[in-house]
């Protein structure tokens, strides 16, 4: 009878260890990704948005 209780305890211990390792690895990945995000004013970091009138491609081709 005590054998299956021991297996359940071992399975729970393995589950906790695997969950902890996955959590640590995911945390490191997120921290490494966050280091790559540039800091500063968003206006300086990202290029300005062009107005629709500055569109280089005309919406209608000229008729010939």
C-alpha positions in Angstrom: 0.0 0.0 0.0 2.8 2.4 0.8 4.4 1.8 -2.6 2.0 3.8 -4.6 2.1 6.7 -2.2 5.9 6.7 -2.6 5.5 6.8 -6.4 3.0 9.7 -6.1 5.5 11.6 -3.9 8.3 11.0 -6.4 6.1 12.1 -9.3 5.1 15.3 -7.5 8.8 16.0 -6.6 9.8 15.6 -10.3 6.9 17.8 -11.4 8.0 20.6 -9.0 11.7 20.3 -10.2 10.7 20.4 -13.9 8.4 23.3 -13.3 11.1 25.2 -11.4 13.6 24.6 -14.2 11.2 25.7 -16.9 10.3 28.8 -14.9 13.9 29.8 -14.5 14.7 29.3 -18.2 11.6 31.3 -19.3 12.5 34.1 -16.9 16.0 34.3 -18.3 14.7 34.4 -21.8 12.3 37.2 -21.0 15.1 39.1 -19.2 17.4 38.7 -22.1 14.7 39.9 -24.6 14.0 42.9 -22.4 17.6 43.9 -22.5 17.4 44.2 -26.3 14.5 46.6 -26.2 15.8 50.2 -26.7 15.2 52.6 -23.8 14.3 56.2 -24.3 11.6 58.4 -25.7 9.4 56.4 -28.2 9.5 59.4 -30.6 13.3 59.1 -30.8 13.3 55.3 -30.9 10.8 54.7 -33.6 10.7 56.4 -37.0 8.0 59.1 -37.5 4.8 58.1 -39.1 4.3 59.5 -42.6 1.1 61.5 -43.3 -1.1 60.0 -46.0 -0.3 62.9 -48.4 3.4 61.8 -48.3 2.6 58.4 -49.7 5.2 57.7 -52.5 2.8 55.5 -54.4 -0.2 57.3 -55.9 -3.6 55.7 -55.2 -4.8 56.1 -58.8 -2.6 55.8 -61.9 -2.8 58.8 -64.3 -5.0 58.1 -67.4 -3.2 58.1 -70.7 
